[in-house]
Amino acid sequence: MSATSGVLELAKKTAAAAVAEARKLKLNVAVAVVDTHGTPVYLEVLDDSMTASPNFAFQKARTAAMMRRPSKALEDGIAGGRNALLSLPDLLMIEGGEPILLYGKLVGAIGVSGGASAQDGQIARAGVEASR
């Protein structure tokens, strides 16, 4: 997220939409937003979420930002036999991390943890949709 894009405001808007989706699904999750370098910008943790969820949410967001693709793309690559991906350091290759693009440019990423991976992905995508 660039300094001119209202980083915190965009992060809060993205996270709020993700939280709304999580509540609709009745899930207690953590939602993390990072900048283009994977640096934390915003975190929201719903009551009674798993203790590990905030850390996993940041890792999924960081993965999406650093790799400029959904974390599920890497998970799918591994499932498809591309085991070399496992050697990439400091990434969490599980669905739930989504890049945030504005006008085709990466401005950050969101990560969600606390539900099943597919649910985390659905919640993250809801956040991304709201950021546009």
N, C-alpha and C positions, 0 to 999 in steps of 0.2 A: 504494500500500500504506500503510495507516495505521500509526501508531506502535504501536498496540496489537495489530496482527495478526502480530507477529513477522516483520518485513519480510525480514530476511536469511534466516531459516529458510524462509520461503515461497519466496523467490527460489531458494535452493539446492535445495529439493525440486522446484520446477518445472524448473530447469535439469538436475537429475540425470535426470529422466524423459526430457527431450529428448535428452540425451547417450546414454541407453540406446537410444532409438529410432535415433539416428544410427549408433551402433555396430552395431545390428541390420541397418541398411542399408549398413554398411561405408563410411560417409561421414565425412570429416574436416571438421568444421564449427566455427563459433563460435556460442555461445549467449549472448545478452545479455538481462538482465531490467532493466526500468526501473520507476519509480514512476508514479503517475498524471499527473505533469507531464513525463514523459519523461526524468527525471534518472536516470543510471545507478545501479543497485543492485548488480548482480552480472554477472560475465563469466567464461565458461569457454571456452577455446580448445583444441581437440583438436590433437594433434601433426600436423604436416604439412598444416594447413589453409592456405588461400590467405591471403596477407598482408593483403588487403583485407577478409577476412571479418569480423573483429571490428568494424570501422567500419560495414560494411553491416548487421550484426546489430543494432547499437545504433540505426541509422537506421530499420530496419524496426520495431523495438520502439517507438521513439519515435513513429513514424507511427501505430501501432496505439493507443498510449496517448492521443496528442493528438487523434486523430480518433474514438476510442472504437469502432473497428471494425477488422476484419482489413485489413491492407495490400492484400490481394488485391481487396477491394471497390473500392478506388480504382483499382487496375490495371484491373479489369473496366470501371469507369466510363470510363476513357480509351479502352479498346479498343472500347467501345460508342459512342464519338463525343463524349463529354463532355470536350472538350479544355480547357475552362476549369479543370479540375482541375490541369492542368500549371502554372498560375500560383500554386498554393499553395506557400509557401516552406518549405524545410528538411524536406521529406518524401521518403521513398523508397517509391514506389508500385509495389512488386513483392512478390509473394507471399512470405510468411515471417515476417510480423509478426502477432501475435494478442493481443487484449486478454485480461487475466486478470480474471474476474468472480467474486466471492464473494457469494452471496446476492443476485445481481442487481446488485451494485455494483462499479464499476471499482476495482480495487486496484493495477493495474499492467499491464505487457505484456511479452511475450517476443518476441525476434527471433532468427532463425536465418539463417545464410548459409554457403554452402560447397557445397551440392548444386545440383541444378536447382531452380528456383523451387517447383515442385510438391512436391519432396522437402523443401525447407526448410519449407513450409507443413505438411506431414505431421509433421515433427519438432516444430515449434512447437505444433501441436495436441496432440501426445502430452504435452508439458510442461504445457499448460493443463489437460488431463484429470487429471493427477496433482495439480494444485494444489487441486482441489475437495474 
